[in-house]
C-alpha cells in the first residue's frame, strides 16, 4: 500500500470533503448538551450522516479533473 501521487491535493476532492463535513457535523452534535441534542431528532442526525456518506461515494465517482491553467 502506498500513497497516490496527488495526495497533497486530496482536500479538493468531493470524496474527502463530504466525509469531513460528516465528521464535523457528528462531532459537533455529540458535543452539544442533551437539551440541544433533543432539539434535532435522532432520525434527522442519522439521515444527514447517511446522506453525507452517500454523497462521498458519489463524489468518488465524479471526474474531478483540474482546470487548465492559463
C-alpha positions as CSV (number, residue, x, y, z in Angstrom):
1,X,0.0,0.0,0.0
2,X,1.3,3.5,-0.9
3,X,0.0,7.0,-1.2
4,X,-1.3,8.2,-4.5
5,X,0.7,10.8,-6.4
6,X,-1.7,13.7,-5.8
7,X,-2.2,13.1,-2.1
8,X,-1.4,16.7,-1.2
9,X,-4.4,17.9,-3.2
10,X,-6.9,15.4,-1.6
11,X,-8.6,18.2,0.3
12,X,-10.1,19.4,-3.1
13,X,-11.8,16.1,-3.7
14,X,-15.6,15.6,-3.1
15,X,-14.8,12.1,-1.8
16,X,-12.8,13.7,1.0
17,X,-14.9,16.8,1.6
18,X,-18.2,15.1,2.3
19,X,-16.8,12.7,4.9
20,X,-15.0,15.6,6.5
21,X,-18.3,17.5,6.8
22,X,-19.9,14.4,8.2
23,X,-17.3,14.0,10.9
24,X,-17.6,17.7,11.8
25,X,-21.4,17.5,11.9
26,X,-21.5,14.3,14.0
27,X,-18.7,15.6,16.4
28,X,-20.5,18.9,16.9
29,X,-23.8,17.2,17.5
30,X,-22.2,14.8,20.0
31,X,-20.6,17.6,22.0
32,X,-23.9,19.5,22.3
33,X,-25.7,19.3,25.7
34,X,-28.6,16.9,25.8
35,X,-31.1,19.8,25.8
36,X,-29.8,20.9,22.4
37,X,-29.4,17.4,21.0
38,X,-33.1,16.8,21.8
39,X,-34.0,19.8,19.5
40,X,-32.7,17.8,16.5
41,X,-34.5,14.4,16.1
42,X,-32.1,11.5,16.1
43,X,-33.6,10.3,12.8
44,X,-32.5,13.6,11.2
45,X,-29.0,13.2,12.5
46,X,-28.8,9.7,11.2
47,X,-30.3,10.8,7.8
48,X,-27.8,13.6,7.5
49,X,-24.9,11.3,8.3
50,X,-26.1,8.7,5.8
51,X,-26.6,11.4,3.1
52,X,-23.0,12.6,3.6
53,X,-21.7,9.0,3.3
54,X,-23.7,8.5,0.0
55,X,-22.6,11.9,-1.3
56,X,-19.0,10.9,-0.5
57,X,-19.4,7.7,-2.5
58,X,-20.9,9.7,-5.4
59,X,-18.1,12.2,-5.2
60,X,-15.7,9.4,-5.6
61,X,-17.3,8.6,-9.0
62,X,-17.3,12.2,-10.3
63,X,-14.5,13.0,-12.6
64,X,-12.7,15.9,-11.0
65,X,-10.1,17.0,-13.5
66,X,-8.1,20.1,-12.6
67,X,-8.9,23.2,-14.5
68,X,-6.4,24.1,-17.2
69,X,-4.1,26.9,-16.1
70,X,-3.9,29.9,-18.4
